Amino acid sequence: MRRITLGRREVCCWGVLVASLISWPASQIAADEEAKAQSKKEIRINVDEQTLAALENGEPVYTFDIVSGRPKKETLVGTFKIFRKHEKYTSKTYGSEMPYTMFFTDDGKAIHGTNMATLRSYLHTYLTESVGSQGCVGLTDDNAKLLFDWAPVGTPVVVVTEEP
């Protein structure tokens, strides 16, 4: 009979293994949920100000300039979650490279690195919205990497037009 070590438990058959998997993780699940509750992450995007704030327990960890959607391709306002991440990704629709991509809408809107994000953010905010994106939220590649490494799948993404 083959012996398997599971955490601190040693099991000797599939029935015991399944029973162990069902009963053993309960305390671990509670600890994981407690850790999540203690460290709540959220990404808050303000399309009017062209900024993104990465918050942990309500406190800003990062604040970045962004470039969001142009007229008729607006970045959707609402509450979403990151559901898929790709370190390297190429848009199937536009053929554009999108480093450090984090998808947050079913129709393909994502947070990702983009060319000249800082300049485009400034122009979008103060001069013309025509330099905006196709609805995604663009960051410099360096900022996109920081956010990509910081935010796990499941992180809430809140998109607003103005702060309350």
VEXBAMAR-472913 format. One record per residue (C-alpha): residue number from 1; residue in one letter; chain; x, y, z. Coordinates in steps of 0.02 Angstrom, whole numbers, plus 32768, in hexadecimal, padded with zeros to 4 digits. Layout:
BEGIN
MIVO num residu chaine    X    Y    Z
MIVO NUM      a      A    X    Y    Z
...
***
This chain:
BEGIN
MIVO num residu chaine    X    Y    Z
MIVO   1      m      A 8000 8000 8000
MIVO   2      r      A 8043 80AA 7FCF
MIVO   3      r      A 8054 812F 8056
MIVO   4      i      A 8037 81E6 802B
MIVO   5      t      A 8063 8279 8099
MIVO   6      l      A 7FE2 8305 8097
MIVO   7      g      A 801B 8397 80FF
MIVO   8      r      A 803F 8347 81A6
MIVO   9      r      A 7FCC 82B3 8186
MIVO  10      e      A 8000 8212 8138
MIVO  11      v      A 7F7A 81B4 80DA
MIVO  12      c      A 7F7D 8105 8097
MIVO  13      c      A 7EEB 80F3 8021
MIVO  14      w      A 7E7C 815C 7FAE
MIVO  15      g      A 7DE6 8156 8024
MIVO  16      v      A 7E4D 819B 80B2
MIVO  17      l      A 7E9C 8219 803C
MIVO  18      v      A 7DF2 8259 8003
MIVO  19      a      A 7DB1 825F 80B6
MIVO  20      s      A 7E4D 82BB 80EA
MIVO  21      l      A 7E3B 8339 805D
MIVO  22      i      A 7D87 8358 808D
MIVO  23      s      A 7DA2 836C 8148
MIVO  24      w      A 7E54 83AA 815A
MIVO  25      p      A 7E50 844C 80F6
MIVO  26      a      A 7DC2 8499 815C
MIVO  27      s      A 7E3B 84EB 81D6
MIVO  28      q      A 7EAE 851C 8147
MIVO  29      i      A 7E1B 8566 80E6
MIVO  30      a      A 7DEA 85CD 817E
MIVO  31      a      A 7E9E 860A 8190
MIVO  32      d      A 7EA3 8637 80D7
MIVO  33      e      A 7DFF 8696 80E2
MIVO  34      e      A 7E3D 86F2 817C
MIVO  35      a      A 7EDD 8723 8120
MIVO  36      k      A 7E74 8762 808E
MIVO  37      a      A 7E06 87C6 8103
MIVO  38      q      A 7EA0 8813 8153
MIVO  39      s      A 7EE8 8845 80AA
MIVO  40      k      A 7E5F 8883 8038
MIVO  41      k      A 7E9F 88BC 7F8F
MIVO  42      e      A 7E3F 8928 7F15
MIVO  43      i      A 7E67 8984 7E75
MIVO  44      r      A 7E0B 8A2A 7E64
MIVO  45      i      A 7E0B 8A7F 7DB9
MIVO  46      n      A 7DCF 8B32 7DA2
MIVO  47      v      A 7DB2 8B52 7CE9
MIVO  48      d      A 7D93 8C0E 7D01
MIVO  49      e      A 7E39 8C27 7D5A
MIVO  50      q      A 7E93 8BA1 7CF2
MIVO  51      t      A 7EDA 8B4E 7D8E
MIVO  52      l      A 7EE2 8A9F 7DD7
MIVO  53      a      A 7EFA 8A7D 7E90
MIVO  54      a      A 7F2B 89D3 7ED4
MIVO  55      l      A 7EE4 89CA 7F84
MIVO  56      e      A 7F0B 894E 800E
MIVO  57      n      A 7E9B 8957 80A6
MIVO  58      g      A 7E5D 89FE 8064
MIVO  59      e      A 7F0B 8A4B 805D
MIVO  60      p      A 7F61 8A77 7FB8
MIVO  61      v      A 7FF3 8A07 7F8C
MIVO  62      y      A 8009 8A4C 7EDA
MIVO  63      t      A 7FBF 8ADD 7E7A
MIVO  64      f      A 7FD9 8AE6 7DBF
MIVO  65      d      A 7FA8 8B54 7D2C
MIVO  66      i      A 7F42 8AF2 7CAD
MIVO  67      v      A 7EF9 8B04 7C01
MIVO  68      s      A 7E46 8AC5 7BF4
MIVO  69      g      A 7DC6 8AB4 7B69
MIVO  70      r      A 7DA6 8B38 7AE5
MIVO  71      p      A 7CF7 8B72 7AB2
MIVO  72      k      A 7C8C 8AE0 7A73
MIVO  73      k      A 7D0E 8A68 7ABD
MIVO  74      e      A 7CFB 8A9D 7B73
MIVO  75      t      A 7D3E 8A3C 7C05
MIVO  76      l      A 7CA5 89F2 7C5A
MIVO  77      v      A 7C73 8A3A 7D04
MIVO  78      g      A 7C49 89B8 7D88
MIVO  79      t      A 7C90 8934 7DFB
MIVO  80      f      A 7CEE 88A1 7DB0
MIVO  81      k      A 7D72 8821 7DE1
MIVO  82      i      A 7E13 87ED 7D8F
MIVO  83      f      A 7DEA 8742 7D48
MIVO  84      r      A 7E7F 871E 7CD7
MIVO  85      k      A 7F35 8757 7CCE
MIVO  86      h      A 7FBB 8747 7C48
MIVO  87      e      A 806D 8786 7C5A
MIVO  88      k      A 8079 8791 7B9C
MIVO  89      y      A 7FDE 87A4 7B33
MIVO  90      t      A 7FB4 87E0 7A83
MIVO  91      s      A 7F06 8825 7A5F
MIVO  92      k      A 7EA5 87B1 79ED
MIVO  93      t      A 7E3B 8845 79B2
MIVO  94      y      A 7EC0 88CC 7997
MIVO  95      g      A 7F62 8868 798C
MIVO  96      s      A 7FB2 88D8 7A11
MIVO  97      e      A 802D 8898 7A92
MIVO  98      m      A 7FE4 88A8 7B40
MIVO  99      p      A 8067 887F 7BC4
MIVO 100      y      A 802E 8852 7C74
MIVO 101      t      A 7F77 8840 7C43
MIVO 102      m      A 7EEF 882C 7CC7
MIVO 103      f      A 7E41 8812 7C7E
MIVO 104      f      A 7DAF 8855 7CE1
MIVO 105      t      A 7D19 8854 7C68
MIVO 106      d      A 7CCD 87CA 7BFF
MIVO 107      d      A 7CDD 8833 7B61
MIVO 108      g      A 7D9A 883E 7B70
MIVO 109      k      A 7DBC 88DD 7BD2
MIVO 110      a      A 7E5F 88CD 7C31
MIVO 111      i      A 7EE5 8929 7C91
MIVO 112      h      A 7F8B 891B 7C36
MIVO 113      g      A 802C 896F 7C02
MIVO 114      t      A 8024 89E2 7B6B
MIVO 115      n      A 8092 8A57 7B05
MIVO 116      m      A 80A5 8B0B 7B40
MIVO 117      a      A 8025 8AF4 7BCC
MIVO 118      t      A 805B 8B8E 7C2E
MIVO 119      l      A 8054 8C04 7B99
MIVO 120      r      A 7FAF 8BB9 7B5D
MIVO 121      s      A 7F66 8BCB 7C0D
MIVO 122      y      A 7F95 8C83 7C12
MIVO 123      l      A 7F4E 8CA4 7B64
MIVO 124      h      A 7EB0 8C41 7B8B
MIVO 125      t      A 7E93 8CA3 7C2B
MIVO 126      y      A 7EBE 8D54 7BF3
MIVO 127      l      A 7EB3 8D61 7B35
MIVO 128      t      A 7E55 8CDB 7AD7
MIVO 129      e      A 7E05 8C34 7AFF
MIVO 130      s      A 7E2F 8BF4 7A50
MIVO 131      v      A 7ED5 8BAE 7A8F
MIVO 132      g      A 7E79 8B37 7B03
MIVO 133      s      A 7E78 8A7B 7AF6
MIVO 134      q      A 7DFA 8A02 7AAD
MIVO 135      g      A 7DAF 89F4 7B5C
MIVO 136      c      A 7E40 89A4 7BB8
MIVO 137      v      A 7EA1 89F8 7C44
MIVO 138      g      A 7F52 8A1B 7C0C
MIVO 139      l      A 7FE9 8A30 7C7E
MIVO 140      t      A 80A2 8A41 7C5E
MIVO 141      d      A 80F0 8995 7C4E
MIVO 142      d      A 814E 89AD 7CF3
MIVO 143      n      A 80AE 89DE 7D50
MIVO 144      a      A 804D 8951 7CFD
MIVO 145      k      A 80CF 88D4 7D3B
MIVO 146      l      A 80C6 8918 7DED
MIVO 147      l      A 8008 8909 7DEC
MIVO 148      f      A 800C 885E 7D97
MIVO 149      d      A 807F 881B 7E20
MIVO 150      w      A 8018 886B 7EAB
MIVO 151      a      A 7F66 883C 7E76
MIVO 152      p      A 7F2F 8786 7E76
MIVO 153      v      A 7EA1 8741 7E0E
MIVO 154      g      A 7E00 876F 7E69
MIVO 155      t      A 7E39 881F 7E99
MIVO 156      p      A 7DA4 8896 7E8C
MIVO 157      v      A 7DB1 891F 7E08
MIVO 158      v      A 7D41 89B7 7E28
MIVO 159      v      A 7D31 8A31 7D96
MIVO 160      v      A 7CE5 8ADB 7DBD
MIVO 161      t      A 7CD1 8B7F 7D60
MIVO 162      e      A 7CEC 8BEB 7DF9
MIVO 163      e      A 7D12 8BCF 7EB0
MIVO 164      p      A 7C7D 8BE4 7F28
***
